[in-house]
Amino acid sequence: AALLTALVHAVFISEAADRADPGDLLQVMNRRMFPDLDRAETFVTAVVIRLEAGSPRFAYASAGHMDVAVWRGTEERIEFLPASGLPLGIEPEAAYRARTVPLAAGDEVILYSDGVTEAEGADGTLFGSEGLSAIISATFPAQAADQIRAIVAGLDVHRADRPLRDDVALLLVK
């Protein structure tokens, strides 16, 4: 896992500065990493977001990663944006298309790993996008760090004493 992470990181760093379009970046990353991923018989999910200072929008492309969540502050609802392409390493010439999403004052962008939504409770139920949505809704408009802490605490309560089966990664942008 560490070698795979290092590979993804190295390719991302070497290509990101030259590419403004998240879809183009994922396409180049896929082509460069495909031989190694194919040989290892594995794949990688990823999401790339381009935020522009002073712009009321962002662009994203997703290679089979979890949905991007957008909290719509004025409407007090969450919107889930689906993946726009296959995981990296599945098809060498896979196409990835960026999508531009408008933002308004009070909106939040939440990125998370499947360890968040697939955390199992004592009864076997998953935390799910419903659990994530409920905590974002209950904590809005708190500071991002406080909302992240609330999500992690909610996962702990949901899991009870069950161990995590996957990584938990969260990023919240206000």
Backbone as numpy.savetxt, mean C-alpha at the origin, in Angstrom:
# Nx Ny Nz CAx CAy CAz Cx Cy Cz
14.15 -13.41 2.23 13.33 -12.21 2.23 14.19 -10.96 2.23
15.28 -10.98 2.97 16.15 -9.81 3.04 16.80 -9.53 1.69
17.21 -10.60 0.98 17.81 -10.41 -0.34 16.79 -9.85 -1.33
15.57 -10.34 -1.25 14.51 -9.86 -2.14 14.22 -8.39 -1.87
14.16 -8.03 -0.59 13.93 -6.64 -0.22 15.06 -5.75 -0.73
16.29 -6.23 -0.60 17.44 -5.46 -1.09 17.37 -5.28 -2.61
16.97 -6.30 -3.32 16.84 -6.21 -4.78 15.80 -5.17 -5.16
14.63 -5.24 -4.55 13.55 -4.29 -4.86 14.01 -2.87 -4.54
14.62 -2.70 -3.38 15.09 -1.37 -2.97 16.12 -0.82 -3.96
17.08 -1.63 -4.34 18.14 -1.19 -5.25 17.57 -0.79 -6.61
16.68 -1.59 -7.14 16.10 -1.28 -8.45 15.23 -0.03 -8.36
14.45 0.08 -7.29 13.61 1.27 -7.10 14.48 2.53 -7.05
15.50 2.52 -6.23 16.37 3.69 -6.06 17.05 4.05 -7.39
17.49 3.04 -8.13 18.21 3.32 -9.38 17.30 3.86 -10.47
16.01 3.61 -10.39 15.08 4.00 -11.47 14.14 5.14 -11.11
13.84 5.35 -9.84 12.78 6.29 -9.44 13.06 7.73 -9.83
14.30 8.18 -9.72 14.60 9.58 -10.00 14.35 9.97 -11.46
14.42 9.01 -12.35 14.27 9.29 -13.78 12.85 9.10 -14.29
11.92 8.74 -13.43 10.58 8.42 -13.89 9.52 9.11 -13.03
8.75 9.99 -13.65 7.70 10.70 -12.94 6.41 9.87 -12.86
6.20 8.99 -13.81 4.96 8.21 -13.88 5.11 6.91 -13.08
4.28 6.71 -12.05 4.38 5.49 -11.24 4.22 4.20 -12.05
3.39 4.22 -13.08 3.20 3.04 -13.92 4.46 2.71 -14.70
5.10 3.74 -15.24 6.36 3.52 -15.97 7.42 2.94 -15.04
7.50 3.46 -13.83 8.48 2.97 -12.87 8.25 1.49 -12.57
7.01 1.09 -12.32 6.72 -0.32 -12.05 7.05 -1.19 -13.26
6.78 -0.70 -14.45 7.05 -1.47 -15.66 8.56 -1.72 -15.81
9.37 -0.70 -15.58 10.82 -0.86 -15.68 11.32 -1.78 -14.57
10.80 -1.60 -13.36 11.21 -2.47 -12.25 10.89 -3.92 -12.56
9.70 -4.16 -13.10 9.30 -5.53 -13.43 10.24 -6.14 -14.46
10.53 -5.39 -15.51 11.43 -5.92 -16.56 12.82 -6.22 -16.00
13.33 -5.33 -15.16 14.68 -5.53 -14.62 14.74 -6.69 -13.63
13.69 -6.86 -12.83 13.71 -7.89 -11.78 13.16 -9.23 -12.22
12.44 -9.26 -13.34 11.77 -10.49 -13.75 12.70 -11.70 -13.77
13.88 -11.65 -14.38 14.72 -12.86 -14.41 15.03 -13.40 -13.01
15.35 -12.51 -12.08 15.66 -12.95 -10.71 14.43 -13.50 -10.00
13.30 -12.82 -10.15 12.07 -13.28 -9.50 11.60 -14.60 -10.10
11.71 -14.73 -11.42 11.31 -15.97 -12.08 12.19 -17.14 -11.63
13.49 -16.90 -11.56 14.42 -17.94 -11.12 14.13 -18.36 -9.67
13.76 -17.41 -8.83 13.45 -17.70 -7.43 12.01 -18.21 -7.26
11.26 -18.24 -8.36 9.85 -18.68 -8.33 9.05 -17.90 -7.29
9.18 -16.58 -7.35 8.47 -15.72 -6.42 7.99 -14.47 -7.15
7.28 -13.63 -6.45 6.78 -12.37 -6.99 6.80 -11.33 -5.89
6.56 -10.09 -6.27 6.55 -8.98 -5.32 5.34 -8.11 -5.62
4.63 -7.73 -4.59 3.58 -6.72 -4.78 4.18 -5.37 -4.39
3.70 -4.34 -5.04 4.23 -2.99 -4.77 3.20 -1.96 -5.16
3.27 -0.83 -4.51 2.48 0.33 -4.91 3.43 1.52 -4.93
3.30 2.34 -5.97 4.11 3.54 -6.09 3.14 4.72 -6.17
3.39 5.71 -5.32 2.56 6.91 -5.29 3.46 8.12 -5.54
2.97 9.01 -6.36 3.69 10.27 -6.60 2.82 11.40 -6.06
3.31 12.01 -4.99 2.67 13.18 -4.40 3.41 14.41 -4.89
2.69 15.43 -5.29 3.32 16.66 -5.74 2.96 17.78 -4.78
3.99 18.43 -4.24 3.76 19.54 -3.32 2.89 20.60 -3.98
1.89 21.04 -3.26 1.02 22.09 -3.77 -0.01 21.63 -4.78
-0.06 20.34 -5.07 -1.01 19.83 -6.04 -2.16 19.12 -5.32
-3.39 19.36 -5.75 -4.53 18.70 -5.09 -4.83 17.32 -5.66
-3.78 16.54 -5.92 -3.98 15.20 -6.46 -2.70 14.38 -6.26
-2.83 13.08 -6.49 -1.66 12.21 -6.50 -1.86 11.19 -7.61
-0.76 10.60 -8.04 -0.81 9.53 -9.04 -0.30 8.26 -8.38
-0.92 7.13 -8.73 -0.46 5.86 -8.19 -0.56 4.77 -9.24
0.25 3.76 -9.05 0.15 2.52 -9.82 0.45 1.40 -8.82
-0.21 0.29 -8.99 -0.05 -0.81 -8.05 0.18 -2.12 -8.79
1.20 -2.82 -8.34 1.53 -4.13 -8.89 0.97 -5.19 -7.93
-0.33 -5.38 -7.97 -0.97 -6.42 -7.17 -0.98 -6.17 -5.68
-0.63 -4.96 -5.25 -0.57 -4.67 -3.81 -1.98 -4.41 -3.26
-2.07 -4.34 -1.95 -3.34 -4.04 -1.30 -3.88 -2.72 -1.84
-5.19 -2.56 -1.81 -5.82 -1.32 -2.27 -5.23 -0.12 -1.53
-5.10 0.99 -2.23 -4.74 2.25 -1.59 -6.03 2.78 -0.98
-5.97 3.21 0.28 -7.15 3.74 0.95 -7.05 5.27 0.97
-8.16 5.92 0.64 -8.22 7.38 0.71 -9.39 7.75 1.60
-9.07 8.41 2.72 -10.12 8.91 3.60 -10.56 10.26 3.05
-11.84 10.38 2.72 -12.40 11.63 2.21 -12.96 12.39 3.41
-12.16 13.35 3.91 -12.47 14.05 5.15 -13.77 14.81 5.14
-14.07 15.53 4.06 -15.31 16.32 4.04 -16.54 15.43 3.96
-16.38 14.24 3.37 -17.50 13.31 3.23 -17.52 12.27 4.35
-16.44 12.20 5.12 -16.27 11.22 6.20 -16.56 9.80 5.73
-15.84 9.43 4.67 -15.95 8.07 4.14 -14.58 7.65 3.60
-14.40 6.36 3.46 -13.15 5.84 2.93 -13.39 5.26 1.54
-12.42 5.46 0.68 -12.48 4.96 -0.69 -11.27 4.04 -0.89
-11.49 2.87 -1.46 -10.40 1.93 -1.72 -10.12 1.90 -3.22
-8.87 2.17 -3.58 -8.44 2.22 -4.98 -7.74 0.91 -5.32
-8.23 0.18 -6.30 -7.71 -1.16 -6.58 -6.35 -1.15 -7.28
-5.71 -2.30 -7.26 -4.45 -2.51 -7.97 -4.66 -2.26 -9.46
-3.61 -1.78 -10.10 -3.72 -1.49 -11.53 -2.89 -2.42 -12.39
-2.29 -3.44 -11.79 -1.49 -4.37 -12.57 -1.11 -5.61 -11.78
-0.48 -6.55 -12.47 -0.04 -7.81 -11.87 1.12 -7.59 -10.91
1.31 -8.49 -9.94 2.52 -8.41 -9.11 3.77 -8.48 -9.99
4.85 -7.87 -9.52 6.12 -7.91 -10.23 6.64 -9.34 -10.25
7.14 -9.77 -11.41 7.70 -11.11 -11.53 6.75 -12.14 -12.09
5.52 -11.76 -12.41 4.54 -12.70 -12.96 4.65 -12.79 -14.48
4.72 -11.65 -15.13 4.75 -11.56 -16.59 5.80 -10.51 -16.98
6.81 -10.89 -17.77 7.91 -9.95 -18.04 7.50 -8.66 -18.75
6.46 -8.70 -19.54 6.04 -7.50 -20.28 4.73 -6.94 -19.75
4.44 -7.19 -18.49 3.20 -6.67 -17.89 3.16 -5.15 -17.99
1.97 -4.62 -18.23 1.79 -3.17 -18.32 1.22 -2.66 -17.00
1.66 -1.49 -16.60 1.18 -0.85 -15.38 0.74 0.56 -15.75
-0.46 0.89 -15.36 -1.04 2.18 -15.71 -1.24 3.01 -14.45
-0.76 4.23 -14.48 -0.96 5.13 -13.35 -2.36 5.72 -13.41
-2.89 5.97 -12.26 -4.19 6.61 -12.14 -4.00 7.88 -11.31
-4.60 8.97 -11.74 -4.53 10.22 -10.99 -5.80 10.36 -10.16
-5.61 10.69 -8.89 -6.72 10.76 -7.94 -6.74 12.16 -7.32
-7.89 12.85 -7.39 -7.97 14.18 -6.79 -8.01 14.09 -5.26
-7.48 15.11 -4.62 -7.51 15.22 -3.17 -8.14 16.55 -2.79
-8.74 16.57 -1.61 -9.31 17.81 -1.06 -8.74 18.01 0.33
-8.89 19.21 0.85 -8.45 19.49 2.21 -9.12 18.48 3.16
-8.33 17.91 4.06 -8.86 16.94 5.01 -8.76 15.50 4.56
-8.35 15.26 3.31 -8.20 13.88 2.83 -6.92 13.27 3.36
-6.90 11.95 3.46 -5.73 11.20 3.90 -5.53 10.02 2.96
-4.27 9.69 2.70 -3.92 8.53 1.88 -3.28 7.52 2.82
-3.81 6.29 2.82 -3.33 5.25 3.72 -2.83 4.06 2.90
-1.55 3.72 3.10 -0.95 2.54 2.48 -0.71 1.53 3.59
-0.93 0.27 3.29 -0.81 -0.76 4.31 -0.48 -2.09 3.67
0.12 -2.96 4.45 0.41 -4.31 3.97 -0.74 -5.24 4.30
-0.72 -6.41 3.68 -1.79 -7.38 3.93 -1.78 -7.90 5.37
-0.69 -7.70 6.08 -0.65 -8.09 7.49 -1.66 -7.31 8.32
-2.07 -6.15 7.84 -3.08 -5.35 8.55 -4.46 -5.96 8.34
-4.89 -6.07 7.11 -6.26 -6.52 6.84 -6.44 -8.02 7.03
-5.35 -8.79 6.99 -5.46 -10.24 7.15 -5.12 -10.73 8.55
-4.98 -9.81 9.50 -4.75 -10.20 10.89 -5.98 -10.94 11.40
-5.77 -12.12 11.98 -6.88 -12.96 12.44 -7.22 -12.71 13.90
-8.51 -12.67 14.17 -8.99 -12.57 15.54 -9.05 -13.94 16.18
-9.36 -13.97 17.46 -9.44 -15.22 18.20 -10.46 -16.18 17.59
-11.51 -15.64 16.97 -12.54 -16.47 16.35 -12.26 -16.76 14.88
-11.07 -16.35 14.39 -10.69 -16.61 13.01 -11.11 -15.53 12.03
-11.85 -14.52 12.48 -12.26 -13.46 11.57 -11.08 -12.54 11.26
-11.10 -11.99 10.06 -10.04 -11.09 9.65 -10.36 -9.65 10.07
-9.31 -8.88 10.34 -9.46 -7.46 10.68 -10.13 -6.74 9.51
-9.66 -7.03 8.31 -10.30 -6.56 7.09 -10.24 -5.06 6.86
-10.72 -4.69 5.69 -10.79 -3.26 5.37 -11.83 -2.57 6.25
-12.78 -3.36 6.77 -13.79 -2.78 7.66 -13.17 -2.31 8.97
-12.25 -3.13 9.53 -11.57 -2.74 10.76 -10.71 -1.51 10.55
-10.00 -1.48 9.43 -9.16 -0.32 9.10 -10.04 0.92 8.94
-11.12 0.79 8.20 -12.04 1.91 7.96 -12.62 2.44 9.26
-13.02 1.54 10.14 -13.64 1.95 11.41 -12.67 2.77 12.26
-11.41 2.36 12.30 -10.44 3.09 13.12 -10.10 4.44 12.49
-9.94 4.48 11.18 -9.67 5.77 10.52 -10.84 6.71 10.78
-12.06 6.22 10.63 -13.25 7.04 10.86 -13.32 7.53 12.30
-13.04 6.64 13.25 -13.15 6.99 14.67 -12.06 7.97 15.11
-10.91 7.97 14.45 -9.79 8.80 14.90 -9.63 10.09 14.10
-10.32 10.22 12.98 -10.19 11.43 12.17 -10.73 12.62 12.95
-10.10 13.74 13.01 -8.92 14.23 12.30 -7.64 14.23 13.14
-7.41 13.23 13.92 -6.21 13.17 14.76 -4.94 13.25 13.91
-3.82 13.47 14.58 -2.52 13.47 13.91 -2.26 12.09 13.31
-1.50 12.04 12.22 -1.20 10.78 11.54 -0.58 9.76 12.49
0.37 10.18 13.32 1.03 9.25 14.25 0.02 8.65 15.23
-0.93 9.46 15.67 -1.96 8.96 16.60 -2.88 7.97 15.90
-3.21 8.24 14.65 -4.06 7.30 13.90 -3.34 5.98 13.67
-2.06 6.03 13.34 -1.27 4.80 13.17 -1.25 4.01 14.47
-0.99 4.70 15.58 -0.99 4.00 16.89 -2.35 3.36 17.17
-3.42 4.05 16.82 -4.77 3.50 17.04 -5.01 2.26 16.18
-4.53 2.27 14.95 -4.68 1.09 14.08 -3.92 -0.09 14.66
-2.67 0.15 15.09 -1.87 -0.93 15.67 -2.52 -1.45 16.95
-3.03 -0.56 17.78 -3.72 -0.99 19.00 -4.98 -1.79 18.65
-5.71 -1.35 17.63 -6.90 -2.08 17.19 -6.56 -3.47 16.70
-5.43 -3.60 15.99 -4.97 -4.92 15.54 -4.65 -5.80 16.74
-4.00 -5.23 17.74 -3.66 -6.00 18.95 -4.92 -6.50 19.65
-5.92 -5.64 19.78 -7.18 -6.03 20.42 -7.86 -7.11 19.59
-7.90 -6.92 18.28 -8.56 -7.89 17.39 -7.89 -9.26 17.47
-6.57 -9.28 17.47 -5.82 -10.54 17.48 -5.88 -11.24 18.83
-6.17 -10.51 19.90 -6.09 -11.05 21.26 -4.68 -11.59 21.47
-4.52 -12.85 21.75 -3.18 -13.41 21.98 -2.63 -14.14 20.76
-3.31 -14.07 19.66 -2.82 -14.77 18.45 -1.60 -14.05 17.89
-0.62 -14.81 17.40 0.56 -14.17 16.83 0.25 -13.59 15.44
1.03 -12.59 15.07 0.92 -12.06 13.70 1.47 -13.10 12.74
0.79 -13.29 11.63 1.26 -14.25 10.62 1.99 -13.57 9.47
1.95 -12.25 9.46 2.57 -11.50 8.36 3.02 -10.15 8.90
3.83 -9.47 8.09 4.31 -8.15 8.50 3.16 -7.15 8.55
3.34 -6.12 9.36 2.38 -5.02 9.44 3.13 -3.76 9.08
2.75 -3.16 7.97 3.36 -1.90 7.54 2.24 -0.90 7.26
2.42 0.31 7.73 1.41 1.36 7.57 2.09 2.68 7.23
1.48 3.43 6.33 1.92 4.79 6.02 0.66 5.60 5.82
0.56 6.72 6.54 -0.61 7.58 6.44 -0.13 9.00 6.10
-0.65 9.53 5.00 -0.27 10.87 4.56 -1.49 11.76 4.65
-1.33 12.87 5.33 -2.41 13.86 5.46 -2.18 14.97 4.46
